[in-house]
Amino acid sequence: MDAKRLGKKIKLARVERDLNQIKLAEKIGTKQKSISHYETGVSLPSLPTLSKIAKILKKPASYFLDEE
């Protein structure tokens, strides 16, 4: 999985839902810094965390995992 590509998808979906990093972090129970790291490709979220992100952003998990 390409961390930078995943990060771009997370950011795009977050912006579409009109959420900032702080709000998303609060909703999934993590810190804003973690969201920033996911979005910039510094780190990858665990699968349970990615599942929470997908649910909050109203996207199927496959949207984030799809390589296309």
Wavefront OBJ file of the C-alpha trace (Angstrom):
o trace
v 0.000 0.000 0.000
v 1.348 3.398 -1.002
v 1.260 5.607 2.120
v 1.259 8.871 0.163
v -1.614 7.760 -2.086
v -3.616 6.596 0.929
v -2.917 9.893 2.671
v -4.179 11.898 -0.287
v -7.396 9.874 -0.312
v -7.918 10.417 3.411
v -7.376 14.157 3.025
v -9.668 14.408 0.004
v -12.468 12.519 1.768
v -11.996 14.592 4.936
v -12.222 17.868 3.021
v -15.316 16.594 1.166
v -16.984 16.032 4.554
v -15.922 19.535 5.661
v -13.903 18.249 8.613
v -10.583 19.551 9.807
v -7.888 17.226 11.141
v -8.777 18.003 14.752
v -12.461 17.079 14.310
v -11.617 13.850 12.498
v -9.104 12.937 15.184
v -11.690 13.555 17.927
v -14.261 11.397 16.139
v -11.922 8.419 15.819
v -10.251 8.834 19.206
v -6.748 9.829 18.163
v -4.620 12.960 17.970
v -4.510 15.547 15.187
v -0.834 14.770 14.685
v -1.736 11.182 13.755
v -4.170 12.408 11.095
v -1.471 14.717 9.750
v 0.975 11.808 9.569
v -1.561 9.645 7.734
v -2.343 12.393 5.239
v 1.298 13.170 4.476
v 2.274 9.509 4.163
v 4.606 9.582 7.169
v 2.725 6.655 8.713
v -0.092 4.282 7.883
v -3.193 3.883 10.038
v -3.888 0.426 11.419
v -6.761 -1.421 9.754
v -9.117 -0.789 12.717
v -8.233 2.926 12.568
v -8.713 3.021 8.808
v -12.096 1.386 9.303
v -13.076 4.145 11.752
v -11.862 6.819 9.331
v -13.866 5.252 6.498
v -17.006 5.144 8.636
v -16.710 8.799 9.732
v -15.931 9.949 6.193
v -18.778 7.819 4.788
v -16.583 5.915 2.359
v -16.136 2.158 1.979
v -12.775 0.966 3.299
v -12.034 -0.273 -0.210
v -11.994 3.368 -1.397
v -8.839 3.909 0.660
v -7.236 0.564 -0.131
v -7.854 0.620 -3.883
v -4.582 1.232 -5.711
v -6.203 2.995 -8.687
l 1 2 3 4 5 6 7 8 9 10 11 12 13 14 15 16 17 18 19 20 21 22 23 24 25 26 27 28 29 30 31 32 33 34 35 36 37 38 39 40 41 42 43 44 45 46 47 48 49 50 51 52 53 54 55 56 57 58 59 60 61 62 63 64 65 66 67 68
